[in-house]
């Protein structure tokens, strides 16, 4: 499902315009992004939890040459689905 398809579905389900649904969806996504940037956990009951995870700098290998390389530290986003979402996907 693309962003446009999701927006169209939201507009139909909520009986609002596509523009209104697009604004609401963009606002939600920006709010989640802002919270994750601050290091907060975002919990949506029944859907899941978004949180940031810090990955420390580590050493890896270049698969083509076999030489050691440094892989920089980074922050990544982790998503853990909620029970309702897991149950819905698994039938």
C-alpha positions as CSV (number, residue, x, y, z in Angstrom):
1,X,0.0,0.0,0.0
2,X,1.4,3.4,-1.0
3,X,1.0,6.7,0.9
4,X,-1.6,7.8,-1.7
5,X,-3.6,4.6,-1.3
6,X,-3.5,4.9,2.5
7,X,-4.6,8.5,2.3
8,X,-7.5,7.5,0.0
9,X,-8.6,4.7,2.4
10,X,-8.4,7.0,5.4
11,X,-10.5,9.6,3.5
12,X,-13.2,7.1,2.6
13,X,-13.3,5.4,6.1
14,X,-13.5,8.8,7.9
15,X,-15.8,10.4,5.4
16,X,-13.4,13.3,4.9
17,X,-11.6,14.8,1.9
18,X,-8.3,13.3,0.6
19,X,-6.6,16.5,1.4
20,X,-7.8,16.4,5.0
21,X,-6.7,12.8,5.3
22,X,-3.3,13.6,3.8
23,X,-2.8,16.4,6.3
24,X,-3.8,14.2,9.3
25,X,-1.5,11.4,8.2
26,X,1.5,13.7,7.6
27,X,0.9,15.3,11.0
28,X,0.8,11.9,12.7
29,X,4.0,10.8,10.9
30,X,5.8,14.0,11.8
31,X,4.7,13.7,15.4
32,X,6.1,10.1,15.6
33,X,9.3,11.3,14.0
34,X,9.7,14.2,16.4
35,X,9.1,12.0,19.4
36,X,11.7,9.4,18.2
37,X,14.3,12.1,17.6
38,X,13.9,13.2,21.2
39,X,14.4,9.6,22.3
40,X,10.8,9.0,23.4
41,X,8.9,5.8,22.9
42,X,5.7,6.0,20.8
43,X,3.1,3.5,21.9
44,X,-0.2,3.1,19.9
45,X,-2.4,0.8,21.9
46,X,-3.4,-2.2,19.8
47,X,-1.1,-1.3,16.9
48,X,2.5,-1.3,18.3
49,X,5.4,0.5,19.8
50,X,8.1,2.6,18.0
51,X,11.3,3.2,19.8
52,X,14.9,4.2,19.0
53,X,17.8,1.8,19.6
54,X,21.4,2.9,19.7
55,X,23.9,0.8,17.8
56,X,27.5,1.2,18.9
57,X,30.4,1.6,16.6
58,X,31.7,-1.8,15.5
59,X,34.1,-3.4,13.2
60,X,33.0,-5.2,10.1
61,X,34.5,-6.7,6.9
62,X,34.3,-5.6,3.3
63,X,32.9,-8.7,1.6
64,X,34.8,-7.9,-1.6
65,X,38.2,-7.4,-0.2
66,X,38.0,-9.0,3.2
67,X,39.6,-5.8,4.8
68,X,38.4,-4.6,8.2
69,X,36.2,-1.5,8.2
70,X,34.7,0.6,10.9
71,X,30.9,0.8,11.0
72,X,29.9,4.1,12.6
73,X,27.5,4.2,15.5
74,X,23.9,5.0,14.7
75,X,20.4,5.3,16.0
76,X,17.8,3.0,14.4
77,X,14.0,2.7,14.8
78,X,12.6,-0.5,16.2
79,X,8.9,-1.4,15.9
80,X,7.2,-4.1,18.0
81,X,3.7,-4.9,16.9
82,X,0.9,-5.0,19.4
83,X,-1.2,-8.1,20.1
84,X,-4.2,-6.8,18.1
85,X,-2.1,-6.2,15.0
86,X,-0.3,-9.6,15.4
87,X,-3.7,-11.4,15.8
88,X,-5.2,-9.6,12.8
89,X,-2.3,-10.5,10.5
90,X,-2.2,-14.1,11.7
91,X,-5.8,-14.6,11.0
